[in-house]
Amino acid sequence: MSDLDDLRGMLRGRVLVAGEEGFDGASRAWNLAVDQPVAAVVEAADADDVSALVRHARRSGLTVAVQPTGHGASGAVEGVVLLRTGALDGVEVDPVRRIARVGAGVSWGRVQEAAAAHGLTGLPGSSPVVGVTGYTLGGGLSWFGRRHGWAADSVRAFEVVDAEGERARVDAVSDPDLFWALRGGGGDFAVVTAMEFDLYPAPELYGGAGGVGRLGGVAGAGGVFRGHGRGPGGVDGVGEPAHPGAGADGVGGRHVPGW
Ligand SMILES: Cc1cc2nc3c(=O)[nH]c(=O)nc-3n(C[C@H](O)[C@H](O)[C@H](O)COP(=O)(O)OP(=O)(O)OC[C@H]3O[C@@H](n4cnc5c(N)ncnc54)[C@H](O)[C@@H]3O)c2cc1C
């Protein structure tokens, strides 16, 4: 029995080894042009699975790469065990403390839906399908960035599995160095299983795209974005205060949950 086969008895989640049915789909990146010649895919069921995987990888000399969505896939994963975090999908919003706790498999769209129900927003980027954790570990440049800074700077705490396979809660007091490194340094310092971060008031946002061609291409684009750019309490990087419904093609003034 191989080291990879051994894993099956240690985890609650699925282990798919190259050549097995379902492996091709499970190992595919979001960008289909990127080939991912990984040795196996592990779909962790929970944080304990992540811990067991890391411990086993240490003992067996395996390399683990975390990839919730594959938005940042480069293809440099030959022979590694690809860790999927999709089942770590919890989203909790505390509207009083204005804090969200999300699992490492959650994408921004779900956070924004949960936060918008309370007139709050996280600091997402341009796409609802980008993973919250991967985005934030890389810094996270949001449409709200001018007002609230990098998404990484709004993190209160990370729940991680370290290189020994130990679980820990990391914040500015418990481990300042690791907390600093995780906020912008990428995913090489620990496997994150969940994060807590600040939410911000955002009672409404008018946004949209379209009409650029109708207004004369790039030259007209500034006018379109100014026309659509009203953020909470003023403007957050998208132009001047606008009048709702001002956009071309009937898309201006439509309420959207957070972007
Ligand atoms: C359509 C689109 C729009 C985007 N818009 C923006 C934007 O507006 N602003 C912006 O700042 N960025 C933006 N990005 C870039 C995006 O933030 C990065 O590609 C980010 O790395 C994607 O994270 P992911 O988890 O979805 O991708 P993945 O490729 O699955 O993961 C990326 C990397 O994050 C790390 N990682 C992920 N999860 C964990 C974990 N649990 N533990 C440890 N490491 C982990 C790993 O190193 C992994 O290689 C955009 C990307 C796309 C595809």
The ligand as a Tripos MOL2 file, in Angstrom:
@<TRIPOS>MOLECULE
LIG
   53    58     1     0     0
SMALL
NO_CHARGES

@<TRIPOS>ATOM
      1 C1        -11.7640   36.9110  -11.6230 C.3       1 LIG1
      2 C2        -10.7230   37.3550  -10.6120 C.ar      1 LIG1
      3 C3        -10.8270   38.6070  -10.0300 C.ar      1 LIG1
      4 C4         -9.8860   39.0360   -9.0710 C.ar      1 LIG1
      5 N1        -10.0250   40.2810   -8.4940 N.ar      1 LIG1
      6 C5         -9.1560   40.6590   -7.5230 C.ar      1 LIG1
      7 C6         -9.3150   41.9300   -6.8530 C.ar      1 LIG1
      8 O1        -10.2060   42.7070   -7.1600 O.2       1 LIG1
      9 N2         -8.4190   42.2300   -5.8660 N.ar      1 LIG1
     10 C7         -7.3870   41.3770   -5.5090 C.ar      1 LIG1
     11 O2         -6.6350   41.7100   -4.5860 O.2       1 LIG1
     12 N3         -7.2130   40.1970   -6.1350 N.ar      1 LIG1
     13 C8         -8.0590   39.8300   -7.1390 C.ar      1 LIG1
     14 N4         -7.8820   38.6130   -7.7750 N.ar      1 LIG1
     15 C9         -6.7160   37.8170   -7.4530 C.3       1 LIG1
     16 C10        -7.0490   36.8230   -6.3410 C.3       1 LIG1
     17 O3         -7.1360   37.5180   -5.1090 O.3       1 LIG1
     18 C11        -5.9200   35.7770   -6.2470 C.3       1 LIG1
     19 O4         -5.8530   35.0500   -7.4610 O.3       1 LIG1
     20 C12        -6.1400   34.8480   -5.0760 C.3       1 LIG1
     21 O5         -4.9360   34.1410   -4.8370 O.3       1 LIG1
     22 C13        -7.2770   33.8750   -5.3470 C.3       1 LIG1
     23 O6         -7.4930   33.0780   -4.2120 O.3       1 LIG1
     24 P1         -8.2660   31.6950   -4.3650 P.3       1 LIG1
     25 O7         -8.2600   31.0330   -3.0490 O.co2     1 LIG1
     26 O8         -9.5790   31.9470   -5.0520 O.co2     1 LIG1
     27 O9         -7.3220   30.9410   -5.4340 O.3       1 LIG1
     28 P2         -6.4380   29.6160   -5.2830 P.3       1 LIG1
     29 O10        -5.6330   29.5330   -6.5580 O.co2     1 LIG1
     30 O11        -7.2770   28.4390   -4.9590 O.co2     1 LIG1
     31 O12        -5.4420   29.9260   -4.0890 O.3       1 LIG1
     32 C14        -4.4310   30.8860   -4.2650 C.3       1 LIG1
     33 C15        -3.3330   30.6850   -3.2530 C.3       1 LIG1
     34 O13        -3.7900   31.1040   -1.9630 O.3       1 LIG1
     35 C16        -3.1630   30.3120   -0.9670 C.3       1 LIG1
     36 N5         -4.2320   29.7310   -0.1400 N.ar      1 LIG1
     37 C17        -5.5480   29.6380   -0.4440 C.ar      1 LIG1
     38 N6         -6.2300   29.1090    0.5770 N.ar      1 LIG1
     39 C18        -5.3310   28.8390    1.5390 C.ar      1 LIG1
     40 C19        -5.4060   28.2580    2.8420 C.ar      1 LIG1
     41 N7         -6.5780   27.8520    3.3460 N.pl3     1 LIG1
     42 N8         -4.2810   28.1470    3.5700 N.ar      1 LIG1
     43 C20        -3.0810   28.5510    3.0700 C.ar      1 LIG1
     44 N9         -2.9370   29.0930    1.8410 N.ar      1 LIG1
     45 C21        -4.0450   29.2320    1.0900 C.ar      1 LIG1
     46 C22        -2.3190   29.2440   -1.6420 C.3       1 LIG1
     47 O14        -0.9760   29.6900   -1.6670 O.3       1 LIG1
     48 C23        -2.8840   29.2280   -3.0650 C.3       1 LIG1
     49 O15        -1.9240   28.8940   -4.0250 O.3       1 LIG1
     50 C24        -8.8060   38.1970   -8.7260 C.ar      1 LIG1
     51 C25        -8.6830   36.9170   -9.3290 C.ar      1 LIG1
     52 C26        -9.6240   36.5070  -10.2560 C.ar      1 LIG1
     53 C27        -9.4670   35.1420  -10.8910 C.3       1 LIG1
@<TRIPOS>BOND
     1     1     2 1
     2     2     3 ar
     3     2    52 ar
     4     3     4 ar
     5     4     5 ar
     6     4    50 ar
     7     5     6 ar
     8     6     7 ar
     9     6    13 1
    10     7     8 2
    11     7     9 ar
    12     9    10 ar
    13    10    11 2
    14    10    12 ar
    15    12    13 ar
    16    13    14 ar
    17    14    15 1
    18    14    50 ar
    19    15    16 1
    20    16    17 1
    21    16    18 1
    22    18    19 1
    23    18    20 1
    24    20    21 1
    25    20    22 1
    26    22    23 1
    27    23    24 1
    28    24    25 2
    29    24    26 1
    30    24    27 1
    31    27    28 1
    32    28    29 2
    33    28    30 1
    34    28    31 1
    35    31    32 1
    36    32    33 1
    37    33    34 1
    38    33    48 1
    39    34    35 1
    40    35    36 1
    41    35    46 1
    42    36    37 ar
    43    36    45 ar
    44    37    38 ar
    45    38    39 ar
    46    39    40 ar
    47    39    45 ar
    48    40    41 1
    49    40    42 ar
    50    42    43 ar
    51    43    44 ar
    52    44    45 ar
    53    46    47 1
    54    46    48 1
    55    48    49 1
    56    50    51 ar
    57    51    52 ar
    58    52    53 1
@<TRIPOS>SUBSTRUCTURE
     1 LIG1         1 GROUP 0 **** ****
